[in-house]
């Protein structure tokens, strides 16, 4: 499809005299929301701060109790296509220093998850870690598959020593009471699934909690502990793990307790489907807490629970998140799913329209019905669904002319048309073959569709009628089609040298592989101009190898490009221009070259989740932003380095005033700029707080100046950043270099209220160089006292108080501050 406009942000650095611009990897999950990775470990620090470890090396962080998340996809050990390996466990000794692990190794962060580095030099390459524990930054333990069993480190994970006394099997959990007293649980070996050591692992005492696998362990003291297994069974020990008694939990027989958490005076047993079982009396009785609503009818394994106080967070596969602020009595979830089966075709536009198509959800999730596709007018915030008449019918290719009108094709040899943005589709033509695989248009009138047995149809009247233009001479399935002009058609087949070209609208065909042998398995082809085009595919059936070919003579000859990720199947290709190309494939593969294939980059967007992470749909929203779709219904948009920077900042400075910290910034140009969020964080903190918003100038080639006073700041040192937001919702972050010190005042001061005039609320700021008894009162213009705002002893520093004039009439008032021997009076104006 043609490139469409949508300016957005990405990792980039933009330097000026006082600033640099930087973002985290700019991508956003559209389906599911808030993300699609499966989570295996969660840590709840307080009411707001939550950490989690997930698939594809993803470290997730929430600062609002689990409702929204930031994602670092480079937290695990690099694996497929430079993606990160899956994470199954984590442990943080404080909010900054922590470890995560899963496949292939262990990584460490010292900055609260912003960056991770591998630390385990001798971690077995084939081992999988299941649980971590650290006493401090140096002393720690890990359990996992037989290559690890239980291993110990005393140098922060740089080296690990495996406990060879333990039997060679998989251990899923451990509980470390002390360096000497440790309990591990896992697979049954020698009639035992739990082992206890009291001498730092020199010897182990075997015990059995049932006969199944032990997935979870939790202790409330050195003697009292709990173990979770499958078939709805859980166990309790009162002697430190030497003997175990089965608990009577009202769980179904198919329940598996992957996690147990002791929080406050309760112990929570998490089943993998939809329920927490809570006990506050040592397991004598249980309360069933259903965390997953029936309306979220997506089958997913739920794996981990964490909490603090009354806050609980439950997480699992396919981005499932559930939170409670009242110990599980009620729950809320940010998880939203639209489609769960393949999204094979995707199209998006700068006005917010997204259209996606694929096979029916009814084949994999009967509770959701025949969802063949969906349409959104606001970049996936809300959706409408459409279904065809039968769950076995699928749509395999999509072409949208604009946000309203488009065509699709699929099984049954059917061609569909929409005139209402994909909300509904009408069957407009049925061919005589089993399935159509690809559809494309050169312009609003001329289009081509191809399918089984070398068959091709075309339209010359915008899809009103379709005529067969015969076969290419091949009986193979045609899997790719492109048009260089109204008469030049390129198709690709699943055979060696399966490239066919017609220059007379399909009357005659010739092979187009004179420049070399094109391998078996072409999946897609595009023409970026009358002469330049690309085709991609996968050589082989079992041992697959991705390939890329380019033509510069309109498809007469095709020359192989060097593609370094040859072990990856390739499915889709779109071009930003003749030399800047994006490809998608299996294993979550998203690749790009900007120099005609000389060098390549792999994008790690953590889509290697369902069905080998097949990324099947691809479209440019504009030249800077790409949307992709995949198995599992996954849809995600991400940004390339902008060809045009949305906002060119030329300065970003700060100064301290009596009213607070004043920020000034200037722009040379602006494109699609809705406005700026102003964010602040205290030095040493990881949490950015939104303190204000200033509207932008839209699109402007004039120089513009902006100012904002942060009047909510208190004494301390701070960093500031601007989050520039486009009208389409994408953003770019500009960070101010250096720190802003809002220091201890040296004089008493009463500042002018702001805003002034006001209705109904204003802020009054004041400064105290020493601790004093402070009184601030409001008087009317006659001097009559009408309200006392402050009457207390206050510490030295900068302070503020809000005055709400609700109930006061319009007019001039006085406010007077007395602190020790300091007295000051100022005027304020109420306007209603």
Buried (B, 14 or more C-beta within 10 A) or exposed (E): BEBBBBBBBBEBEBEBEBBBBBBBBBBBBBBBBBBBBBBBBBBBBEEBBBBBBBBBBBBBBBBEBBBEBBBBBBBBBBBBBBBBBBBBBBBBBEBBBBBBBBBBBBBBBBEBBBBBEBBBEEBBEEBBBBBBBBBEBEBBBBBBBBBBBBBBBBEBBBBBEBBEEBBEBBBBBBBBBEEEBBBBBBBBBEEBBBBBBBEEBEEBBBBBBBEBBBBBBBBEEBEBBBBBBBEBBBBBBBEBBBBBEBBEBEBEEEBBBBBBBBBEEBBBBBBBBBBBBBBBEEBEEBBBBEBBEEEBBBEBBBBBBBBBEBBBBBBBBBBBBBBBBEBBEEBBBBBBBBBBBBBBBBBBBBBBBBBBBBBBBBEBBEEBBBBBBBBBBEBBEEBBBBBBEEBEBBBBBBBBBEBBBBBBBBBBBBBBBBEEBBBBBEEBBEBEBEBBBBBBBBEEEBBBBBBBBBBBBBBBEBBEEBEEBBBBEBEBBBBBBBBBBBBBBBBBBBBEBBBBBBBEBBEEBBBBBEBEEBBBBBBBBBBBEEBBBBBBBBBEEEEBBBBBBBBBBBBBBBBBBEBEBBBBBBBBBBBBEBBBBBBBBBBBBBBBBBEBBEEBEBBBBBBBBBEBBBBBBBBBBBBBBBBBBBBBBBBBBBBBEBEEBBBBBBBBBBEBEBBBBBBBBBBBBBBBBBBBBBBBBBEEBBBBEEBBEBEBBEEBEEEBEBEBBBBBBEBBEBBBBBBBBBBBBBBBBBBBEEEBBBEBBEEBBBBBBBEBEBBEEBBBBBBBBEEBEBBBBBBBEEEEEBBEBBEEEBEBBBBBBEBEBEEBEEEEBBBBBBBEEBEBEBEBBBEE
